[in-house]
Amino acid sequence: MPFFETESGIIHYEILGDDPSIPVLTLLHNFMSSGRSAWGPMINDLSAHYRILLPDSPGHGRSQGYPDSFDHRQMARQLADLMRAEDAHTGHLAGVSSGGMIAQQMVHLGWVEPATLTLISTTYSNDASITGADRALKPENFKAGQRWLEATARLHDPYHYPGYFDEVLLGNFRQLTAEQTINLTLDDLSKWEMPVCLIHGSEDEFFAPALVEEMASAIPTAELHLIPQQPHALIFKRPWLVSEIMQDFLKRHSSM
């Protein structure tokens, strides 16, 4: 696994596929996860048609160091620098939850110019005064099954130190604010020109489906896939369905 140096540490990542003639697809994972744990069930299908850039976000998995308070704008800049270093900044881009927020920051700030953008289980703002909805970013509200926190700790502690997950990742997650994550407007999104695929669970406990419907209405080239009876953990509970939707979307826009 290669690594990319930043001012706050090292980003570890994988490149799957070595054919420079096929399109690049960058996959950004959710907070407290890692590249392999989030996207692993889809990798074989996606890598059959795309060269995959799969990083562990700053401070996650094998990556060491992170911006203060896991500021998503700084994380976006670091990951965008990685994408440019790997000539992936004009390829396809997908992000889930926090990874989707980071992807939106990259696009909004002009740090990448992706051919397409796929956003899964995410939002354009965590500010209730903008969205009209209360945030519920608490681990206790995450419908991911029993003992998921213990399992998640095993993705990180072995590469850092015992208790790293509880102290650093979980501790910072509980304190995330709109200023540290994302606070765009629908007008910001209306300026996007690339094709955008929105995939969301109809019972998402963090980001109400109404927010994603607003995004779909604001983005000129968006298509919305609202998956019935699925929570925020959509990518873990229905990876095959997410993969099918993504493959169809990417195939239709692969020449763009």
N, C-alpha and C positions, 0 to 999 in steps of 0.2 A: 504494500500500500504506500504510494508516494505521499509527500507532504508539501504544504505551501506555507511559507513563513509570513506572518503578519506582525504588526507592531505590538499585538497583545498575546501572541503565541504562535501555535502551529495548527493548521488545518490538515487533517488526514483525509484522504479521498481515494476512490477507486476510479479507474478508467476501464470500462468493459467494452471490448471490441477495439480492434486496431486498424480498421479499414477507414482511411480518411475520406473516402468517396461517399460514405453514407452519413445521413444527418446526425447531429449531436443532440442528445436529450439530457438536460440537467435536472436532477431530482432532488428537491429540498425537503427534509423531513420536519416533523412536528417537534415542539419543545419537549425535552426530557426523553427523546427517542434517539435514534441513530439512523444512518442511511440504510443499512442492511435490515434493521428491525422493522422500519416503516415500509420499505419498498421491496424487501426480499421476495415475497410471493409473486411479484410481478416481473422480476428482473429477467427471467428466462424469456418470457413473451416479448418484453419490450426490447431486449438486447438482440433479438433476432432481426430487428429492422432498424435499430438506432445504436449509435455509439453512445454509451451511457457515462455521464459524469456524476458520480455518487459521493458527495462529501458528507462527513460528519460535521455538523455545524460547530462553530466555536464553543468550546467548553463541553462538548457532547462526545460520547463514545471515546474514540482514540484521540480526538483533537484536544490539544492542551492550550489553556489560556482562553480568555474571552474579554470583550469590552466591559466596562463598568456596567453593572446592573443588567447585563445582557441586552444592551441597547440595540434594538433591531435595525436601526439605520446604520449603525457601525458594523453590525454583523452582515448586513446587506452589502456594504461597501467591500468588506473583506472577501465575501463570497463572489461578488462581481469581479474583483481583481483576480481571483482564482479562475473564473470563467474566461476572462480575457487571456490569462496566461495559457489556458488550454484551448484557446480559439473556439470557445463554446458560447460566446456572448451574443451571437446572432443565430444560434440554433434554437431548438425548442426548449421550453422551460416549464417545469411543473413544481408546485409546492403544496404541501398539506398543512393546514392549521397555521402554526407559527411560520412554517416554511412558505406558506402562501402569502403571509404578511410580508416576509422578507422579499419574496419575488415581486410583490406589488411595489415595495419601496424601490427596488432596482429599476423597475420600469418607469415609475413616476419621476425619479431623479435622473433618468437618462443614462444610467450606468451600464445597462444592457439594452439590446434591441432585438428581442427574441422574435423568431418567426411565428411562434404561437405561444400562448400562455394557458396553462391548465391550473385551476385553483380548486382545491378540495377542502371542504369543511373549514372554511376561513371567512374572514370579514374584512371590510375596507376600513373600519374604525372600531376602536374600543371605547370611544367617548360616548356616554349615554346621552349627552346633550346634542350630539350629532345624529346618532342612530335612533334615539327614542327608545332604547332598550337598555335594561340593566345587564351589566356584565355578571357572569357567573363563573369566573375563572378560579375555581377552587377544586383541588383534587378530589374532595369528597363528592363533588357533583358529577364526576366523570364516570359514565356508565361503561366501564371496561371489564367488568367481572371482578371476582374476588382475588385478592393478593396481587393485583397488578402493580402496586407500588414496589413490592418486594422483587417482582420479576424485572421491573424497570431498573431498579438499583443495580442489578447484575449486568446491565449494559454499560455501566459507567465506572463503578467502584474498582473493578479489576485494573483499569487503566489509569486510575488516579490514587485513591486511598480509601480505606474502609470509612464509610459515612459520607463520602463526597456527594453522593446523590441527595441524601437528606439535607446536608448542610448547604450545598451550593445550588444545585439545580432546583430541588423542591423549595428551598428557602427563597430563592429569587423568583420562582414561578408565583409564589403566593403574594409577591409584592409588585408584580408587573402592572404598569399603568398604561394608559393610552399614549402618553408621551414616549414611553419606552418601547412600545410595540408598533401600533399603527393608528393614524388619525387622518386619513384622507377624506375627501368629499366625493359625492357623486359627480360633481363637475370635473374633478380630477380624472375620474374614470372615463368620462365621456370623451376625453381627448385621445384615448387609446385607439390605435388603428389595426393592430394585429388581431387575428382570430383568438377568441377567448372561450375556453370551456369551463363551465362552473358545475361542480359535482358536489352535492350536499345531501345530508340525511334530513328527512322531514321531521325527525324528532331530535335534532341536534340540541343538546342541553346547554351549550355555550353560546352559539350564534344562531339566533332565530332564523328560520327559513325566509321570513319576510325581508331580512337584510340582504340575502342573496338574490331574492327576486328584484329588489331595488337595484342591485348591481347589474343584473341581467338587462333591466330596462335602460340603465344609464350607458352601458358599454355598447357602442354601435354594432359590434361584430360578435356579441356574446351569444352562446347557447347554454341553456340551463338544463341540468339533469337532476331532478329532485327525487331521491330514492326513498320510497315509502317505508315507514316504520324502522328507520335506521338512525342511530345516535351519532354523536361526534366521532366515535371510534369507527366510522364507516370504513376507512382504509384497512383496518384490522379485521373487521367482521365480514366485509364483502370485497376482498381484494380482487377476486376474479371478475366481479362486475365493474369495479373501477377500471381494471385493466382493459376490459372489452370496450368501455366507453372511450377511454383514452386512445386505444389503438384505432378505433373507427374515426375519431376526431383527427388524429395525427395523419392518418392515411389520406383523408379528404383534403388536408392542407399541407401535405408533404412537399409540394412543388413551390410553396410560397416562401 
